[in-house]
Amino acid sequence: MPDAEQPIRRSVWRPAAPRPARPGLAGKRETDVVVIGGGIVGTTTAVLLRRAGHEVTLLEATTVGSGTTGGSTGKVTALHEQVYAKLEEKFDASAARLYAQANQAGVEQVAALANEMKPAGARCRFERRMACTYAGDEDRVDELRQEAAAARRAGLPVDDASTPDLPFPVAAAASLPDQGQLDPFAYCEGLADLLEREGGRVYENSRVVDVETSDDGCVCHLANDAALTCRHVVVATLLPFLDRGGYFARTYPSRSYGIAVTLKKPAPAAMTINLGSPTRSTRAGARPDQLIVVGEHHKTGQDPHTERRYAALEAWTREWFPVRSVDFRWSAQDFMPADSAPYIGHLALGGDRLYTATGFSKWGLAAGAAAAVMLTDLVGGRRNPWLELFDATRTDVLPSAKKALTENLDVAKRFVGDRLSAIAAPNASDLKPGEGAIAELDGDKLAVYRDDAGALHACSPVCTHLGCYVQWNPAETTWDCPCHGSRFTTDGEVVQGPAVKPLERKAASR
Ligand code: FES
């Protein structure tokens, strides 16, 4: 077991010795449908499309499962904090019903595929668990009751009459039985293997940087000049890296933090999450004495003290559980939609050959599987009834536009208001090993990091997506863009889009 003081800095789901990556795509090829992105949406969509008779190629910029899906809690549920009350308010009761139907079907889709993969040796065991949303104090009980009632009107058998026995204060709870949990990284890997066994192709380290469309079809262009010609493209990259449709302005990026601990006794069986802030989302891990705790969300690039997020999670966990050791810590990012519903379907302004799914509000496992069903139907020319709510070409409803505007005011302030000259920057020579900052180096203000060996790494601080200034993320040692969530390594390589090009490297001799 790792030292309690030194948790391993990677998702609890990622193996210590990852298997070798699949080869990247090279040269010019053709296929029927290209799916870009190896998370839950991409891998599930690729499998379902293959089973619907399409020739399918999956392209992943890094390795399958290593993005947000592999950093999620692995909860697969249709119970999502207060979403049903919000959907009734922003849309109507029928929208809440569609959301419930799609997500409950997503739970069963994941269960079916995971169970199907078991004989092939995949590690993604699907365990049935109760999902529980709770109010930690009396102030939140009315909201909890309203959400439980809205979820029931939406068709889910939510029970708020009983309170489960949990080790932290629970004033009231809403519980949904027969939900599930799994290892989301192993699940994506298993789906990629399944796709290959059934005749699909999977390429890793294959970053698509552009997609050309015409009446005749599409061409996906990769960073290494490889190209793939096809009829349809599903962009399943968390946030579409293609700016058509402006999803970067209709969502905002939010990071969350996770720890995995070993307890001195078994973890509670239920998957739990509280209402309100700070969020504390828990589930049992791969072993009975392992507990996963996730929370501490904030807008990407807008917290200079990210290390404190892990400390807060650990302090809460130690307050309520007998912790033997803190074993893993990691963070992940998702995009929050303007009106509480993910955007799924044809990419707005993308013609009839481009598709996407984005804005899962950190509930992307069940909803991602449901998105795969919708996208498969659309590519096959079938109209899926759930798209009445999720349609990615929808015009956002009025009340949510205000919320989107508020979120994007933050973005606009940084995009327009921040000028490099106005940013107080230390001298790069003052940076200690492990520190990063927008700093003065040879008369320029650059994104500078000093590594543990004392060497400086410098890049332009201008995000290659739309030009905002990146911010230092000390917990992850990355440069994060506060505008639309792109992230970069200390040498400027893209960790996360929508940016597809690296930060410009600068000389850093001292
Ligand atoms: Fe859009 Fe950086 S992610 S400007």
Residues whose N, C-alpha, C, O or C-beta is under 5 A from the ligand:
A	BS01	FES	C463 H465 L466 G467 C468 C481 C483 H484 G485 S486
